[in-house]
Amino acid sequence: MIHPFLTVLLASVLATSAGPQRAPRPRVVVLGDSLASGRGIGVEHAFPAVLQQKLDEEGLEFEMVNAGVSGDTSTGALRRYERLLDGSVRILVVELGANDGLRGVPVERVKDNLSRIIETARSRGIAVLLCAMEALPVHGWDYSVAFHKAYAALAKEYDVPLVPFIMMNVIGNPDLMQPDHAHPNVAGARAIAENIWPYLKPLLASKTAVHR
């Protein structure tokens, strides 16, 4: 039987030899749908992975967390987003709404769902980057216009940066889209990351300065 003193001594030696524990890297969480999850191209090629490459190239010690779920809606995201904000999360990228628009979810419900997500993140000191979505006019032009305006209204109400439609110059371009005409290919995912990066980079700089 090992003497209790030796047990304590051994534990102390092991702790010392292990060295100081490195603090977890601050995180950027992408709460999104199939555009984030990489449907058809794999998570390793989706736009959050491209953004991680940019972080590494810039020498920014942030970890991108891909919380994209194919087919997700703003309502579905409400069932899972809170646990994603735990830990060292500094920035939340909200990429939701495409599936709401396809299904004709009432615009006010979409706004209410996104509002709850934004409010919760901000209450925890997490910066929010909102990505605008558009709704095809399958439910009428009035719906599409109201859907478009909802994102600008949310960005103004909560004073958060807004990325214009992230599929701008991607959707409709056969060189950047998969054969289903709905999801980006690898090159398209890179283009989406390029659309997001100018809006994400200032948030990264502000969070880096705060937590130094």
C-alpha positions, 0 to 999 in steps of 0.5 A, spaced: 500 500 500 502 506 498 503 511 503 498 517 503 504 522 503 507 518 497 501 519 493 501 527 494 508 527 492 507 523 486 501 528 484 505 534 485 511 531 481 506 530 475 502 536 476 509 540 475 512 536 470 506 537 466 507 544 466 502 550 466 495 549 463 494 553 457 488 557 457 483 555 451 483 559 445 477 564 444 472 561 440 468 564 434 461 560 433 458 559 427 450 558 428 448 556 421 445 551 416 447 547 410 451 553 408 455 552 414 455 545 415 458 544 408 453 540 405 455 536 399 462 538 400 464 536 407 465 540 413 473 541 411 471 545 405 465 549 408 466 557 409 467 556 417 474 552 415 476 557 410 475 562 415 479 558 420 485 558 415 484 566 414 485 566 422 491 562 422 494 566 416 493 572 420 496 569 426 490 570 430 489 565 436 481 564 435 478 557 434 472 557 429 467 552 431 462 550 426 455 549 429 452 549 422 446 543 421 443 542 414 436 544 414 436 548 420 431 554 421 431 559 426 426 556 430 431 549 430 437 553 432 433 556 438 433 549 441 441 548 441 444 555 441 445 556 448 449 550 450 454 553 444 455 559 447 458 556 453 466 556 455 471 561 451 466 564 446 467 571 444 464 572 437 457 568 434 456 568 427 449 568 426 447 565 419 440 563 419 434 564 415 435 561 408 430 555 410 425 559 413 424 563 407 424 557 403 418 554 408 415 561 408 415 562 415 412 568 418 417 574 418 416 576 425 417 569 427 424 569 424 425 576 427 423 574 434 427 568 433 433 571 431 432 577 436 432 571 442 439 569 439 442 576 439 440 578 446 442 572 449 449 572 446 450 579 448 448 578 455 454 574 455 458 579 453 459 575 446 459 580 440 454 578 434 455 578 427 449 577 423 449 574 416 443 577 412 439 572 408 434 573 402 427 569 400 426 567 393 419 570 391 416 563 391 411 566 397 410 573 393 414 579 393 411 582 399 414 576 403 421 577 400 421 584 401 419 584 408 424 578 409 430 582 406 428 588 411 428 584 417 435 583 417 437 590 416 432 592 422 435 587 427 442 590 425 439 597 427 435 595 433 441 591 436 447 595 433 450 589 430 454 589 424 450 586 418 454 582 412 450 583 406 447 577 403 453 572 403 451 568 397 452 575 393 455 573 387 455 566 388 448 563 387 447 563 380 454 562 378 455 555 375 462 556 377 461 557 384 455 552 385 453 545 386 449 541 381 443 542 385 443 550 384 442 551 392 449 550 395 456 552 394 461 548 391 468 548 394 470 555 390 463 558 392 465 556 400 471 560 399 467 566 396 462 566 402 468 566 406 471 572 402 464 576 403 464 575 411 471 576 412 471 584 412 466 584 417 468 579 422 476 581 422 474 588 426 470 584 431 476 579 432 481 585 433 476 588 438 476 582 442 483 581 441 484 588 444 479 586 450 482 580 452 490 581 452 
